[in-house]
Amino acid sequence: MTTNVARGPARDIARRRRRGGWRIPAALIALGLVPSIAGAARLGQLATGAPVTAENARFFDMPVPVVAHIVAAVLYSLAGAFQFAPAFRRRHLRWHRWAGRVLAAAGLVVAVSGMWMAVGYDVPPVDGLVVEAARLIVGAAMLTALVLAVVTVRRRDIAAHRAWMIRAYALALGAGTQVLTHLPFALAGVTPGMTGRAIAMVAGWAINIAVAEWIIRGRPRPRALRPA
């Protein structure tokens, strides 16, 4: 009787922990939802031959980088969120490893295509050189983080691998946070100028990388695995 009574609360605690473990992935999916929907709409325009305007002409003239960027970014942001569910990751270790390989490849496509668009497309008037330079810096930083993530996992330095993957994911999800940093302009009913646009864009990436560093430095570091 005592054993059964003790097991009841233990099961409740385990159940609550499992449910709580999905809060972060759910929040990440929600954060990436708006840019994913916007990306899907862009693909729809390209696929259906929507009217060409000054805003979208560059995408019709050279569709490859934007299509690659959107497809890879949707896969990376939404599927990558499941890597932040510890219980799910432990129960499906094989899936975690294979998904990690797919996500690393998708992330590389996101970074490279993002830089390709930054240098290959005409700079939109509202963006300016600051935003374009920031896109190049973020793309290069994400590319570097993913390469280091692959290098460190091959060395079985799991702590460093996780840290670099978190940094890369945070940079990729900047588009989601940028929806929030543009929200004050939308609520005020004004269109941001070049300076406001630059602040909102850079703030999105800066917030994400700051949160990523807080997570990395606030969690216990597992030791590197030694080859048998």
N, C-alpha and C positions, 0 to 999 in steps of 0.2 A: 504493500500500500504506500509506504513512504517513498519507495523508488518511483512508483507511478506518479505520485504527487510532485516529486522533484523533476520528473521528466517534462511535465506540462509546462512550467515556466521556462525551462530550457528550450523547448520547442518554440515557444512564443518569442523568446529572445532571438533565436536563430531565424525565425520567419521575419521578424522586424528588421534584422540586419540585411537579409536578402532583399527585402523591399527597399530599404534605405540605400542599398548598393546601386539601385537603378536611378536614383535621383540625378546624379551627375550625368550619366549618359542621356537621360531624358532632357536635361537642360541643354546639353551640347547639341542634341538633335534639333531642339526648338530654336537654338541660336543659329544653326545652319539652314533652317527651313526657308527663311525669307530669301536669302541669296540663291538657294537651290531652285525655288519657284521662279525667281527672276531669270535664272539661267535657263530653265526649261522653256520659259516664254521666249527667250532669245533664240533658242534652237528651233522653236516653232516658227518664228519669223523667217529664219534662214531656210527651213524645210518647205515652207508654203509659199515662198516668194513674196513676202510682204512688201509694201511700198518702200522704196529706198528714200531715206531722208538724210539730212546732214548729220544726224546723230548716229545712224546705223550704217552709213555708206561704207565705212572702213571694214566692217565685218563682212559685207557682201563682196567687197573687193578681194579680201583675203580671209576666207572663213576657217581655214585649217587650225590656226592657233586658238581661236576663240572656242571652236567646237571641242578641241582637245582639252582646253582649260576647263570648260563647263562640265564635261562628262567626268573627267578625272577629279575635279573638285567636289562634285556631288557624291561620288563614290568615296572619296577620302574623308569628307566631313561627316557623312551619315554613318558609314560602316566603321569609321575610326572611333566613333563614340562608344561602341561596344567594347573597345579595348580598355575603357575606363570603368568597367563593371568587374570588380575583383572576383566575386563569387562565380560569375559566368566564365571568366577567364580561367579560373582554376579548374572548373568542371569540364571545360572544353579546351584543354591545353593544345591539342593538335590543331584545332580551328584557330586558336590564337596565333600559333606560329605561321600557319599558312596565310592567314589574314594579314599578318604583319608583313609578309613578303609582298603580297598584292598591294597593300597600302603604301609600302615604301616605293614601289614602282609608280603607283598613282600619284604619290606626293612629288616624285621627281618630275612627272609630266606637268603637274600643277605649277611647280616652280619654274621650269624651263619655258613653258608656254606663257606664263605670266611675264617673264622677262622678254620673250619674243614679241608679245603684244606691246610692251612698253617701248621697244625700239623700232618695231615694224609699223606701228600705226601712227597716224598723225595725232599730235597731242590735242585732246579736246580743249576748247577755250576755257572751260570752267576748271579744268585740272591744273594746268600750268606745269612748269618744270619741277616744282617742289614735289608734287604728287608723283610725277613720272620718275623722279630720282628715288623717291621713297619706294615705289614699286620695284625698281631694280635692286635696291638694297635689301628689301624684304625677300625678294625672290632668291637672291644670292645667299642670304642668311638661311632660308629654308632649305635650299639645296645643300649647303654646308652641313646643316643639322642632320639631314637625312643620311648623307654620306658617313658622317661620324656615328650615327646610330647603327648603320650596317657594320662599320669597322669595329665598334665596341661590342656588338653582340657576337661577332665572329671570335672576338677575344674572350667571350663569356663574361664580360664586365656588364652584368645585368643592370646595375644601378646607373651607370653612365648611359647605357642604351635607352633606358626608360626616360632619363632626363632629356636626351637629345630628341627622342620621339615626341615628348610632351612639348618641347620648344617648337618643333616643326609643326605640330598640330595647332598650337596656339597661333602661329603666324598664318597658317592656312585659314583659320576660322576668323581672321580679322574682318572679312567681309560681313560676317554676322554682327560683330560688335560695332562696325561702322554704320549699320542700320540704326543702332541706338545712339551713336554719337551725332548722327544727323537729325535725330528726333527733335531736339530743341528748335531747329530751324523750321521743321514741318509744323510743330505746334504753334510757332510764332507766325506761320503763314508767309515766310520769306524764303527766297532762294539764296543759298550761301554764295558769296563771292569767292574769288580765288583764294583769299586768305582763310576765310571760314571753311572752305572745302578742304584746304590743306590741313588745317587744325583737326577737323573731324576725321579725316582719313588717317593721319598719323596717330591720333589719339586712339583709334580702334586697335591698331597694331600694338601700340605702347601698353594699353590696358591689358591686352591678352598676354603679352610677354611678361608683364609684371606679375600677373596672376600665376603664370606658369612657373616663374622663378620662386614665388611664394610656396607653391605646391612642392616643387622639387626640394627646396631647402627645409621645408617643414616636415617632410616625411622621413622615416628611418631608412638608412641606406643599407640594402642587402650587400653582402660581400660578393666579390667577383667569384665565379665558379672556376675551380681549377680543373684542368683536364685530368682525366683518370690516368 
